[in-house]
């Protein structure tokens, strides 16, 4: 149960990252800008999945 605060923090960071990702993709004019927005978001999703798996085990 001691991982719960970290899961909550990572969940908030994931939500904020999703909002930032949506804004960047709307402004993107080419594939390069979309990729630059997608890579950090995917890394945050990986962090989120890792924190959830650590919490459940």
ABEGO torsion letter per residue (X at the ends): XAAAAAAAAAAAAAAAAAAAAAAAAAABABAAAAAAAAAAAAAAAAAAAAAAAAAAX
